[in-house]
């Protein structure tokens, strides 16, 4: 049997025992009254009790009906605190009528109500109040407290009708059932308290498990955040190292060529002045090419314009400078809000537009560029087209390769094709590093 069902089974047993006790006591009283009437000794009985008793057959009938009403109240299930109070009050009232019918010879029925209150009452503070009321009623319904003032007939008086040996057995039987009812009530209370303690322990264990799960989840979140920060830091470090190697290699190659050429010039200065001039021309070309490579590498770093102003203003300023420097026409259309991006996202958008304008002017010989920036869901789309000479076989140089690498780090994509000029399309998923305002 399930341990949770034990209190219910004990309560059901207590209910049946009370029914037996009530029928027993009411039957003994009714049979005694009927016996006095049959034997014509009613007058002497009335002289002993000093009050008119109830019609014999009505006593067990009314006791049974009142007990049935009490059982109905006990079976009512409700979540409303107000209805619980009303139900408990009616149970006490019905019990008092039942105790009166039995001439205060049995008050154990109140223990049944007390057991029901302990099991069902919703609020602990009101539970103790209700328990106190029932206990007070239980003490106040003692036969000795009422018999002297209201001339209540005792159970022993009704037993006088029976023989002494039968009387002893009946009285002992009543006392045994009364004690058994008290014992079952104690057992029921112990079982109910044990179940309540087990339930509290189970809730505490569930809370502890939930707290441990929350701690583990928070720890996992912290580890994920640390891993994410470490990944971003490693990506930035790799990018810086790559740029540092590129600048180092470029400067090293250029300076090595310049130093070697100058050493040759020192050697040839007195022997062949014309050769020195040719060598200096070569050195100048090497220096210019090195400067170009260095500038190109340095441009891969975060633009100064983005440090000073927002992305939208930085793009417009760059386009205006390109127009003035190259006398080129640039049509710009932006339907996306270029705000609240992460720094790496701002930088790649700026570099894509900058590199496209530079390529269109330097390689495409274009005089008109169309630039459109839009957003679809959380993806920024950049479309750039020029009217230059285009390229049949597109070979991605350093700029486009660098652009692809940067986009790959952000899980973006880059497409280039020839269509009456050169067309570049880039898509960048946005992480929304800052909250939209």
Secondary structure, 3 states (H helix, E strand, C coil): CCHHHHHHHHHHHHHHHHHHHHHHHHHHHHHHHHHHHHCCCHHHHHHHHCCCCCCHHHHHHHHHHHHHHHHHHHHCCCCCHHHHHHHHHHHHHHHHHHHHHCCCCCCCHHHHHHHHHHHHCCCHHHHHHHHHHHHHHHHHCCHHHHHHHHCCCCHHHHHCCCCHHHHHHHHHHHHHHHHHHHHHHHHHHHHHHHHHHHHHHHHHHHHHHHHHHHHHHHHHHHHHHHHHHHHHHHHHHHHHHHHHHHHHHHHHHHHHHHHHHHHHHHHHCCCCHHHHHHHHHHHHHHHHHHHHHHHHHHHCCCCHHHHHCCHHHHHHHHHHHHHHHHCCEEEEEECCCCCCCCHHHHHHHHHHHHHHHHHHHHCCCCCEEEEEEEEECCEEEEEEEECCCCCCCCCCCHHHHHHHHHHHHCCCEEEEEECCCEEEEEEEECCCCCCCC
